[in-house]
């Protein structure tokens, strides 16, 4: 299974495979208090490879100078999801996942809707099976 990014929306954390990075980066959809519109933001950072012969892959990336940058050039759709076992709904009443589809133009969210009963993409199905969460 491939990599994903985390995306924060309305105080909840979701996963997505539709953001540009796909390297376990952080994104957020946040409302601008000045104009009331919602925008996509990416947490950018400086990265340095730290060699560690005993570690997995021989080292790791150390992040520094983290800061949020608005994705003003992003146009497209992002689907994001999270497991919903903490909700009071029963899994047979509704999928055990909460999923949204959001449309962006110039980094501004112009449409969002919760997804119900749509076919899941193959990578999503495979990930659910792999984690034993069917």
CORBEL-V946132 format. One record per residue. N is the residue number from 1. SS is DSSP state (H for helix, E for strand, L for the rest). NEAR is the number of other C-alpha atoms within 8 Angstrom. Layout:
BEGIN
N,SS,NEAR
N,SS,NEAR
END
This chain:
BEGIN
1,L,5
2,L,3
3,L,8
4,L,11
5,E,15
6,E,12
7,E,13
8,E,12
9,E,10
10,L,6
11,L,5
12,E,6
13,E,9
14,E,11
15,E,11
16,E,13
17,L,11
18,L,9
19,L,8
20,L,4
21,L,7
22,L,11
23,L,7
24,L,9
25,L,11
26,E,10
27,E,12
28,E,10
29,E,12
30,E,10
31,E,8
32,L,9
33,L,6
34,L,4
35,L,5
36,L,7
37,L,9
38,E,11
39,E,13
40,E,15
41,E,13
42,E,12
43,E,11
44,E,8
45,E,9
46,E,8
47,E,8
48,E,7
49,E,8
50,E,8
51,E,7
52,L,8
53,L,6
54,L,6
55,L,8
56,H,6
57,H,5
58,H,9
59,E,12
60,E,11
61,E,8
62,E,8
63,E,9
64,E,7
65,E,6
66,E,9
67,E,7
68,E,8
69,E,8
70,E,9
71,L,11
72,L,8
73,L,7
74,L,9
75,L,9
76,E,7
77,E,9
78,E,12
79,E,11
80,E,13
81,E,11
82,E,10
83,E,7
84,L,8
85,L,9
86,L,4
87,L,5
88,L,5
89,L,7
90,L,7
91,L,8
92,L,5
93,L,6
94,L,7
95,L,9
96,L,9
97,E,9
98,E,11
99,E,11
100,E,11
101,E,12
102,E,12
103,E,12
104,E,15
105,E,11
106,L,9
107,L,14
108,E,11
109,E,13
110,E,9
111,E,7
112,E,9
113,E,7
114,E,8
115,L,9
116,L,6
117,L,5
118,L,5
119,L,4
120,L,6
121,L,6
122,H,6
123,H,7
124,H,8
125,H,9
126,H,9
127,H,9
128,H,10
129,H,9
130,H,7
131,L,6
132,L,6
133,L,6
134,L,4
END
